[in-house]
Amino acid sequence: SSGINAEWPLRPGEEEKQSSALVVQQNEQLGSELLNIDMEREKYQEDIKQVMAALDQVATNLDEKTEDVENKIKENARLVAELDKKEKSTDCDSALIPLL
């Protein structure tokens, strides 16, 4: 080995202590990272819940608009049918109008 270790050789077992201390330190850092990831995940899950609720509301609004439009179409069809009946009953009268 080089650097400090070359100048002050470690006693037997010191190297293992250092490397196990390093592993413990790395595990603590990784645990902290995991905690941060979990907190971030929770935040995004909350965001996702809000987005899903908003999309659900949009879908509901579209369903209501669709129902309104379908009802207007039915109403228009009914009015057209009524007008057709009136026109048929007044066809005799309207046939005379162009002649006047």
Salt bridges, closest charged atoms under 4 A:
GLU14 OE2 - LYS17 NZ 3.82
ASP38 OD1 - ARG41 NH1 2.98
GLU46 OE1 - LYS49 NZ 3.99
GLU75 OE2 - ARG78 NH2 2.50
GLU82 OE2 - ARG78 NH1 2.34
